[in-house]
Amino acid sequence: MKAYYLSIKDNEDAGQQVVFASTAKEAKRLVSGEVWDNLENYLDLRVNRAPQFDDMEDLDAAHLALKQWRWGWIWFDMDYPDPDEATDEQFMDWYERAF
């Protein structure tokens, strides 16, 4: 299944969310969590393809976060491991403690 990331126009600090859908329109309907909480106007919701996450819809949240971390995603206000120095196991330990 295709992966999309949802974000809010002109507000990178509001977070992003990866969702899995057949079309961008369908993906937009799946917005939730931090992105939804920070969304003031539904028209500001942006949907972009994230092909690097295609066919990963069966991953649990921790393993999807691991893939995101390896692709350079960050967690604001959190002291997450450095992706250039830490191992996948170190990230998973951190993720389990943090979430």
VMD Tcl script that builds the backbone (N, CA, C; Angstrom):
set m [mol new atoms 297]
animate dup $m
set s [atomselect $m all]
$s set {name element resname resid chain x y z} {
  {N N MET 1 A 0.843 -1.173 0.000}
  {CA C MET 1 A 0.000 0.000 0.000}
  {C C MET 1 A 0.894 1.244 0.000}
  {N N LYS 2 A 0.417 2.310 -0.585}
  {CA C LYS 2 A 1.174 3.549 -0.668}
  {C C LYS 2 A 1.229 4.251 0.687}
  {N N ALA 3 A 2.375 4.865 0.955}
  {CA C ALA 3 A 2.549 5.635 2.183}
  {C C ALA 3 A 2.497 7.124 1.851}
  {N N TYR 4 A 1.897 7.874 2.751}
  {CA C TYR 4 A 1.806 9.329 2.635}
  {C C TYR 4 A 2.197 9.928 3.979}
  {N N TYR 5 A 2.756 11.143 3.944}
  {CA C TYR 5 A 2.907 11.812 5.220}
  {C C TYR 5 A 2.043 13.054 5.222}
  {N N LEU 6 A 1.412 13.245 6.359}
  {CA C LEU 6 A 0.510 14.370 6.566}
  {C C LEU 6 A 1.229 15.414 7.393}
  {N N SER 7 A 1.052 16.652 7.030}
  {CA C SER 7 A 1.655 17.757 7.767}
  {C C SER 7 A 0.756 18.978 7.635}
  {N N ILE 8 A 1.097 20.006 8.367}
  {CA C ILE 8 A 0.327 21.242 8.330}
  {C C ILE 8 A 1.149 22.307 7.618}
  {N N LYS 9 A 0.541 22.932 6.634}
  {CA C LYS 9 A 1.197 23.980 5.847}
  {C C LYS 9 A 1.776 25.044 6.771}
  {N N ASP 10 A 3.038 25.396 6.530}
  {CA C ASP 10 A 3.726 26.475 7.247}
  {C C ASP 10 A 3.833 26.227 8.746}
  {N N ASN 11 A 3.771 24.972 9.192}
  {CA C ASN 11 A 3.895 24.691 10.622}
  {C C ASN 11 A 4.617 23.361 10.824}
  {N N GLU 12 A 5.931 23.372 10.601}
  {CA C GLU 12 A 6.715 22.147 10.745}
  {C C GLU 12 A 6.739 21.642 12.185}
  {N N ASP 13 A 6.571 22.525 13.147}
  {CA C ASP 13 A 6.601 22.127 14.553}
  {C C ASP 13 A 5.357 21.357 14.965}
  {N N ALA 14 A 4.336 21.310 14.131}
  {CA C ALA 14 A 3.088 20.622 14.473}
  {C C ALA 14 A 3.202 19.119 14.307}
  {N N GLY 15 A 4.311 18.647 13.786}
  {CA C GLY 15 A 4.507 17.222 13.619}
  {C C GLY 15 A 4.049 16.732 12.265}
  {N N GLN 16 A 4.398 15.506 11.987}
  {CA C GLN 16 A 3.995 14.839 10.758}
  {C C GLN 16 A 3.521 13.447 11.117}
  {N N GLN 17 A 2.747 12.869 10.240}
  {CA C GLN 17 A 2.193 11.543 10.480}
  {C C GLN 17 A 2.277 10.739 9.196}
  {N N VAL 18 A 2.725 9.505 9.285}
  {CA C VAL 18 A 2.722 8.597 8.136}
  {C C VAL 18 A 1.436 7.791 8.189}
  {N N VAL 19 A 0.735 7.752 7.054}
  {CA C VAL 19 A -0.479 6.938 6.931}
  {C C VAL 19 A -0.379 6.118 5.649}
  {N N PHE 20 A -1.199 5.081 5.574}
  {CA C PHE 20 A -1.181 4.189 4.422}
  {C C PHE 20 A -2.553 4.194 3.775}
  {N N ALA 21 A -2.569 4.438 2.467}
  {CA C ALA 21 A -3.834 4.553 1.739}
  {C C ALA 21 A -3.585 4.312 0.257}
  {N N SER 22 A -4.677 4.154 -0.475}
  {CA C SER 22 A -4.576 3.959 -1.923}
  {C C SER 22 A -4.425 5.276 -2.674}
  {N N THR 23 A -5.004 6.348 -2.117}
  {CA C THR 23 A -4.955 7.662 -2.771}
  {C C THR 23 A -4.663 8.743 -1.736}
  {N N ALA 24 A -4.248 9.908 -2.229}
  {CA C ALA 24 A -3.991 11.035 -1.336}
  {C C ALA 24 A -5.273 11.484 -0.632}
  {N N LYS 25 A -6.378 11.443 -1.350}
  {CA C LYS 25 A -7.661 11.844 -0.753}
  {C C LYS 25 A -8.019 10.926 0.418}
  {N N GLU 26 A -7.823 9.640 0.224}
  {CA C GLU 26 A -8.087 8.678 1.298}
  {C C GLU 26 A -7.120 8.909 2.468}
  {N N ALA 27 A -5.865 9.201 2.168}
  {CA C ALA 27 A -4.868 9.444 3.212}
  {C C ALA 27 A -5.250 10.653 4.062}
  {N N LYS 28 A -5.755 11.677 3.421}
  {CA C LYS 28 A -6.118 12.901 4.137}
  {C C LYS 28 A -7.193 12.635 5.183}
  {N N ARG 29 A -8.073 11.687 4.906}
  {CA C ARG 29 A -9.135 11.352 5.857}
  {C C ARG 29 A -8.606 10.623 7.089}
  {N N LEU 30 A -7.368 10.151 7.042}
  {CA C LEU 30 A -6.805 9.369 8.141}
  {C C LEU 30 A -6.040 10.209 9.161}
  {N N VAL 31 A -6.052 11.510 9.017}
  {CA C VAL 31 A -5.311 12.380 9.939}
  {C C VAL 31 A -5.804 12.174 11.366}
  {N N SER 32 A -4.854 12.135 12.300}
  {CA C SER 32 A -5.192 11.970 13.713}
  {C C SER 32 A -4.010 12.446 14.554}
  {N N GLY 33 A -4.110 12.255 15.837}
  {CA C GLY 33 A -2.997 12.528 16.744}
  {C C GLY 33 A -2.561 13.974 16.764}
  {N N GLU 34 A -1.246 14.159 16.867}
  {CA C GLU 34 A -0.669 15.496 17.012}
  {C C GLU 34 A -0.991 16.396 15.828}
  {N N VAL 35 A -0.973 15.845 14.628}
  {CA C VAL 35 A -1.285 16.651 13.445}
  {C C VAL 35 A -2.720 17.179 13.550}
  {N N TRP 36 A -3.658 16.291 13.854}
  {CA C TRP 36 A -5.060 16.711 13.985}
  {C C TRP 36 A -5.220 17.745 15.097}
  {N N ASP 37 A -4.565 17.520 16.232}
  {CA C ASP 37 A -4.684 18.429 17.380}
  {C C ASP 37 A -4.188 19.838 17.066}
  {N N ASN 38 A -3.209 19.955 16.171}
  {CA C ASN 38 A -2.640 21.256 15.817}
  {C C ASN 38 A -3.257 21.879 14.570}
  {N N LEU 39 A -4.193 21.195 13.964}
  {CA C LEU 39 A -4.800 21.665 12.719}
  {C C LEU 39 A -5.913 22.663 13.011}
  {N N GLU 40 A -5.736 23.887 12.559}
  {CA C GLU 40 A -6.762 24.916 12.756}
  {C C GLU 40 A -7.726 24.972 11.576}
  {N N ASN 41 A -7.222 24.701 10.390}
  {CA C ASN 41 A -8.027 24.759 9.184}
  {C C ASN 41 A -7.718 23.523 8.342}
  {N N TYR 42 A -8.730 22.739 8.059}
  {CA C TYR 42 A -8.536 21.499 7.311}
  {C C TYR 42 A -7.866 21.746 5.956}
  {N N LEU 43 A -8.038 22.934 5.403}
  {CA C LEU 43 A -7.414 23.268 4.114}
  {C C LEU 43 A -5.894 23.377 4.222}
  {N N ASP 44 A -5.382 23.543 5.445}
  {CA C ASP 44 A -3.939 23.624 5.649}
  {C C ASP 44 A -3.266 22.256 5.746}
  {N N LEU 45 A -4.053 21.193 5.749}
  {CA C LEU 45 A -3.493 19.849 5.826}
  {C C LEU 45 A -2.837 19.494 4.496}
  {N N ARG 46 A -1.593 19.091 4.550}
  {CA C ARG 46 A -0.839 18.722 3.356}
  {C C ARG 46 A -0.626 17.213 3.332}
  {N N VAL 47 A -0.759 16.645 2.154}
  {CA C VAL 47 A -0.548 15.212 1.950}
  {C C VAL 47 A 0.538 15.060 0.894}
  {N N ASN 48 A 1.608 14.372 1.254}
  {CA C ASN 48 A 2.709 14.128 0.323}
  {C C ASN 48 A 3.040 12.648 0.321}
  {N N ARG 49 A 3.455 12.158 -0.841}
  {CA C ARG 49 A 3.864 10.762 -0.929}
  {C C ARG 49 A 5.132 10.531 -0.120}
  {N N ALA 50 A 5.205 9.370 0.483}
  {CA C ALA 50 A 6.387 8.947 1.228}
  {C C ALA 50 A 6.754 7.538 0.764}
  {N N PRO 51 A 7.250 7.416 -0.466}
  {CA C PRO 51 A 7.482 6.087 -1.042}
  {C C PRO 51 A 8.483 5.243 -0.255}
  {N N GLN 52 A 9.340 5.877 0.526}
  {CA C GLN 52 A 10.306 5.112 1.321}
  {C C GLN 52 A 9.617 4.259 2.384}
  {N N PHE 53 A 8.335 4.528 2.668}
  {CA C PHE 53 A 7.585 3.757 3.658}
  {C C PHE 53 A 6.491 2.884 3.024}
  {N N ASP 54 A 6.458 2.805 1.712}
  {CA C ASP 54 A 5.466 1.956 1.032}
  {C C ASP 54 A 5.533 0.521 1.550}
  {N N ASP 55 A 4.359 -0.092 1.642}
  {CA C ASP 55 A 4.221 -1.500 2.039}
  {C C ASP 55 A 4.717 -1.789 3.450}
  {N N MET 56 A 4.726 -0.795 4.320}
  {CA C MET 56 A 5.122 -0.986 5.716}
  {C C MET 56 A 3.937 -0.865 6.663}
  {N N GLU 57 A 2.725 -0.979 6.124}
  {CA C GLU 57 A 1.532 -0.783 6.951}
  {C C GLU 57 A 1.372 -1.822 8.050}
  {N N ASP 58 A 2.059 -2.956 7.936}
  {CA C ASP 58 A 1.946 -3.990 8.963}
  {C C ASP 58 A 2.950 -3.824 10.102}
  {N N LEU 59 A 3.835 -2.837 10.000}
  {CA C LEU 59 A 4.795 -2.601 11.083}
  {C C LEU 59 A 4.081 -2.024 12.300}
  {N N ASP 60 A 4.545 -2.399 13.478}
  {CA C ASP 60 A 4.012 -1.754 14.681}
  {C C ASP 60 A 4.616 -0.357 14.792}
  {N N ALA 61 A 4.102 0.442 15.694}
  {CA C ALA 61 A 4.522 1.846 15.813}
  {C C ALA 61 A 6.020 1.975 16.072}
  {N N ALA 62 A 6.579 1.091 16.892}
  {CA C ALA 62 A 8.002 1.169 17.228}
  {C C ALA 62 A 8.882 0.915 16.007}
  {N N HIS 63 A 8.541 -0.080 15.214}
  {CA C HIS 63 A 9.363 -0.394 14.042}
  {C C HIS 63 A 9.183 0.636 12.926}
  {N N LEU 64 A 8.003 1.221 12.813}
  {CA C LEU 64 A 7.818 2.312 11.862}
  {C C LEU 64 A 8.648 3.514 12.308}
  {N N ALA 65 A 8.657 3.803 13.603}
  {CA C ALA 65 A 9.470 4.903 14.137}
  {C C ALA 65 A 10.950 4.655 13.870}
  {N N LEU 66 A 11.382 3.402 13.968}
  {CA C LEU 66 A 12.774 3.061 13.673}
  {C C LEU 66 A 13.112 3.415 12.229}
  {N N LYS 67 A 12.233 3.069 11.307}
  {CA C LYS 67 A 12.452 3.406 9.892}
  {C C LYS 67 A 12.476 4.927 9.700}
  {N N GLN 68 A 11.557 5.621 10.372}
  {CA C GLN 68 A 11.514 7.079 10.273}
  {C C GLN 68 A 12.817 7.682 10.813}
  {N N TRP 69 A 13.274 7.179 11.932}
  {CA C TRP 69 A 14.516 7.654 12.544}
  {C C TRP 69 A 15.681 7.491 11.583}
  {N N ARG 70 A 15.745 6.349 10.929}
  {CA C ARG 70 A 16.821 6.111 9.952}
  {C C ARG 70 A 16.708 7.039 8.740}
  {N N TRP 71 A 15.495 7.514 8.458}
  {CA C TRP 71 A 15.286 8.446 7.347}
  {C C TRP 71 A 15.422 9.901 7.782}
  {N N GLY 72 A 15.805 10.150 9.035}
  {CA C GLY 72 A 16.088 11.505 9.483}
  {C C GLY 72 A 14.971 12.209 10.220}
  {N N TRP 73 A 13.896 11.486 10.560}
  {CA C TRP 73 A 12.819 12.109 11.324}
  {C C TRP 73 A 13.328 12.436 12.717}
  {N N ILE 74 A 12.765 13.483 13.310}
  {CA C ILE 74 A 13.167 13.894 14.657}
  {C C ILE 74 A 11.950 13.958 15.568}
  {N N TRP 75 A 12.222 13.876 16.842}
  {CA C TRP 75 A 11.185 14.000 17.859}
  {C C TRP 75 A 11.532 15.235 18.670}
  {N N PHE 76 A 10.751 16.308 18.477}
  {CA C PHE 76 A 11.017 17.569 19.161}
  {C C PHE 76 A 10.961 17.389 20.665}
  {N N ASP 77 A 11.820 18.127 21.356}
  {CA C ASP 77 A 11.862 18.153 22.820}
  {C C ASP 77 A 12.117 16.784 23.433}
  {N N MET 78 A 12.764 15.900 22.693}
  {CA C MET 78 A 13.100 14.574 23.212}
  {C C MET 78 A 14.565 14.292 22.907}
  {N N ASP 79 A 15.212 13.649 23.827}
  {CA C ASP 79 A 16.627 13.322 23.683}
  {C C ASP 79 A 16.761 11.924 23.090}
  {N N TYR 80 A 16.520 11.814 21.786}
  {CA C TYR 80 A 16.576 10.531 21.098}
  {C C TYR 80 A 18.019 10.230 20.664}
  {N N PRO 81 A 18.351 8.965 20.433}
  {CA C PRO 81 A 19.715 8.600 20.041}
  {C C PRO 81 A 20.118 9.206 18.697}
  {N N ASP 82 A 21.397 9.449 18.550}
  {CA C ASP 82 A 21.947 9.975 17.303}
  {C C ASP 82 A 21.930 8.864 16.249}
  {N N PRO 83 A 21.242 9.063 15.117}
  {CA C PRO 83 A 21.157 8.001 14.111}
  {C C PRO 83 A 22.493 7.654 13.459}
  {N N ASP 84 A 23.481 8.544 13.560}
  {CA C ASP 84 A 24.790 8.255 12.973}
  {C C ASP 84 A 25.664 7.419 13.899}
  {N N GLU 85 A 25.297 7.351 15.172}
  {CA C GLU 85 A 26.140 6.645 16.138}
  {C C GLU 85 A 25.437 5.479 16.822}
  {N N ALA 86 A 24.140 5.553 16.999}
  {CA C ALA 86 A 23.409 4.540 17.756}
  {C C ALA 86 A 22.999 3.358 16.885}
  {N N THR 87 A 22.783 2.242 17.528}
  {CA C THR 87 A 22.313 1.042 16.828}
  {C C THR 87 A 20.778 1.024 16.826}
  {N N ASP 88 A 20.226 0.157 16.014}
  {CA C ASP 88 A 18.772 -0.011 15.997}
  {C C ASP 88 A 18.269 -0.447 17.368}
  {N N GLU 89 A 19.027 -1.308 18.050}
  {CA C GLU 89 A 18.631 -1.784 19.368}
  {C C GLU 89 A 18.595 -0.638 20.379}
  {N N GLN 90 A 19.557 0.266 20.302}
  {CA C GLN 90 A 19.572 1.421 21.203}
  {C C GLN 90 A 18.358 2.310 20.946}
  {N N PHE 91 A 18.021 2.499 19.672}
  {CA C PHE 91 A 16.840 3.299 19.362}
  {C C PHE 91 A 15.591 2.630 19.919}
  {N N MET 92 A 15.452 1.327 19.709}
  {CA C MET 92 A 14.264 0.618 20.181}
  {C C MET 92 A 14.157 0.678 21.701}
  {N N ASP 93 A 15.275 0.576 22.413}
  {CA C ASP 93 A 15.253 0.726 23.878}
  {C C ASP 93 A 14.763 2.109 24.258}
  {N N TRP 94 A 15.307 3.133 23.577}
  {CA C TRP 94 A 14.866 4.510 23.849}
  {C C TRP 94 A 13.373 4.664 23.557}
  {N N TYR 95 A 12.930 4.155 22.424}
  {CA C TYR 95 A 11.522 4.307 22.024}
  {C C TYR 95 A 10.591 3.669 23.053}
  {N N GLU 96 A 10.931 2.495 23.514}
  {CA C GLU 96 A 10.087 1.816 24.494}
  {C C GLU 96 A 10.017 2.594 25.808}
  {N N ARG 97 A 11.115 3.214 26.218}
  {CA C ARG 97 A 11.118 4.032 27.448}
  {C C ARG 97 A 10.349 5.335 27.228}
  {N N ALA 98 A 10.479 5.926 26.048}
  {CA C ALA 98 A 9.886 7.248 25.787}
  {C C ALA 98 A 8.390 7.173 25.523}
  {N N PHE 99 A 7.919 6.087 24.958}
  {CA C PHE 99 A 6.524 5.987 24.601}
  {C C PHE 99 A 5.868 4.828 25.311}
}
mol reanalyze $m
mol bondsrecalc $m
mol representation Tube
mol addrep $m
